[in-house]
Amino acid sequence: MAKKIEGLRPCVVHIATEGPLGIAARRYCIKRKIPFTTAFHTKFPEYLNARMGVPVTWTYKAMRRFHAPASSVMVATQTVEDELHSHGFINIKRWSRGVDTALFRPRDKSFLDLPRPISLYVGRVAVEKNIEAFLQVKHPGSKIVVGEGPQLKELTRKYPDVHFVGVKEGEELAKHFAAADVFVFPSLTDTFGLVLIEALACGVPVAAYPVAGPLDVIGDAPVGCLHADLAVAVQRAIGASPEACRAHAERFSWDASMQQFLANIAPFPPERFFASNSEAQPKPAAAAA
């Protein structure tokens, strides 16, 4: 990790994950006094609690310690920001997401020749995604799961009527989105849910729980339904205006996301960059930076 960072001679480092690579990069930046930012993408405390029963307070304490030295902790939504503030996080800044509206767009629904309405899930097939809540919904039509993960074999056996089609990418993924009648997002722990705006960009309404992610992306917009009963959410979401879904998704641009990211790293003064990365600088100057 040190060799890779030194080869780039960065002015600032952004750490995307709290995992082993992130820990190594954090250690390096602190030791060399290189400014860095972090992002909170995944609710690992809730994931560990769901998988192994680890108390969320323990994991949030560890994550708070990980993020504390960062000049900014980037989050996608106001709901996540509020939650992190409640757990004692500081220096939180907004970094939203975007969608490729050229790839994800309304298309001919005949791509999927199945009984309708078609309910679609796209994502990791794992317990932390709460996917079984979707599979248990009693609703006419067909269910499709795009993705793979540790629960795939178990759920394939348990729900033989569900169409598990594996991982899809690019055009094929976009066609699956566009051919569905409703996109179902059963997760209770995602901090944003990029698949939500990919579905909306395809003109497909969303059914989800009223939790972080869906609350921020969907809110009370007429592009789906958020309800504590997922079956109710699915029933009410179907029939939402495809035009309204598409227009809502177009509010999320990658250009705006990029500008937010650059603004979050902008406070670092240029002289600090050069002092910490110039090969001509003596070691004391670099350390002082």
Secondary structure, 3 states (H helix, E strand, C coil): CHHHHHHHCCCCEEECCCCHHHHHHHHHHHHHCCCEEEECCECHHHHHHHHHCCCHHHHHHHHHHHHCCCCCEEECCHHHHHHHHHCCCCCEEECCCCCCCCCCCCCCHHHCCCCCCEEEEECCCCHHHCHHHHHCCCCCCEEEEECCCCCHHHHHHHCCCCEEEECCCHHHHHHHHHHCCEEEECCCCECCCHHHHHHHHCCCCEEECCCCCHHHHCCCCCCEEECCCHHHHHHHHCCCCHHHHHHHHCCCCHHHHHHHHHHHHCCCCHHHHHHHHCCCCCHHHHHHC
